[in-house]
């Protein structure tokens, strides 16, 4: 219950930690930035949430969706991107630098962002 308040008090502008760890998708139900609320203090904060929609390891690693760097994985991300485009939302992507080592990993990310 304190994290958003601490981030707000540190004058951070936004947070993007609300996403699924084990699956890509719309955990918050939206692809728009929104104001967060401090439930303990019962007030709106300056801090905004930008929901995380896709994280590399959620998509590719076997302990989660296990799709690897496949065309199916690329298609899965494309569906999410298309929803964001359709509703003029934000496509928030987290890609760890440890997933940018091989040529295949780099090509895959390039396929997502182009």
Phi, psi and omega in degrees: 000354185254342188303307182299322179296316179297317178296317179299313181294336177274006179063028172286145185274324183209164177233146176225042181262354181274096177203170176278141174280325187259001184202147173277156177142190189263074180301322181272355178082000182219164175238035179237149172292142177215158178286144178260161187237135175271106184289330180287318179273348180057053178211154176285140179257163175290332183300139177249150173254129172246098187303134178282125183257324183222130173235137184310306186293328178300321183281315193264326188285144184296332180286350177243243182284333174065031183274350181060203180259059187257170174295326177298319178295317179298318178295321178300315179292323179299322178299315179295315178301319181294323175297318179298317178296314183302321183256014178054043181261188181255128175268103183261120186238135173243118179234114182286145180296338177287351175257021178230043183262312183271161177298324179296317178296316179296316178297322179297311178299319178301321177296331179283317189270357178257000000 
